[in-house]
């Protein structure tokens, strides 16, 4: 049985306070950016934090 892959592409603006003077995002913010992407993917499959909280299931 083949596994169905899910793909989601998002665009968001990196805020001024997340970059240094050379306009490079600090690597510590990558986790924050990945969380934005993870939330977008969960929304795409119809699953969100409200549902996780209601079912007491968390995906860390």
N, C-alpha and C positions, 0 to 999 in steps of 0.2 A: 504494500500500500504506500503510495507516494504521499509525502508530507506537503501540505499546501503552505506556501510561503506568503507572508503578508508584508507588503511594502508601503511605506508612507513617506512622503517628502513634505517638509515644512520649510517655510521661510520666516525668519524673524529678525528683527533689528537688534544688534548687539548695542547695548546702551553705552553712553559715554563713560560712565563710572566703571564699566567692566573692562576697559582697555587702558593700556599705558600710553605714554607720550608718542609712541611710534604707531599707535592705532592697532596694537596686537592684543588680543584677548589673553588674559592671564590664564594659564593652564588649570588653575584651581576652579575656574568657572565652568570647565567642560562638564562637570557633574550636573550643574544647574541646567546647562543646555541639553544634556541627554535626558534629563527629567522632563523638560518641555516636549522633547520628541517622543518619549515613552507615553506621556499623557495623550498626545495626538494619536498615537497608534491605538491606545486603549479606546479612545473615542471612536476611531474608525471601525473597530470591531463591536462597538455598542456596549462597552464596559467602562465604567468610570469609578472614581473614588467614592462617590455616594453609594454605589452598589456594593463596592468592596466593604465599606463601613457597615452597611445594612446586613451583609452576610457574615461580617466579622472575618473576612478573608483579606489578607494583605499581600501584595506582590512587591517585595523589596528587591 
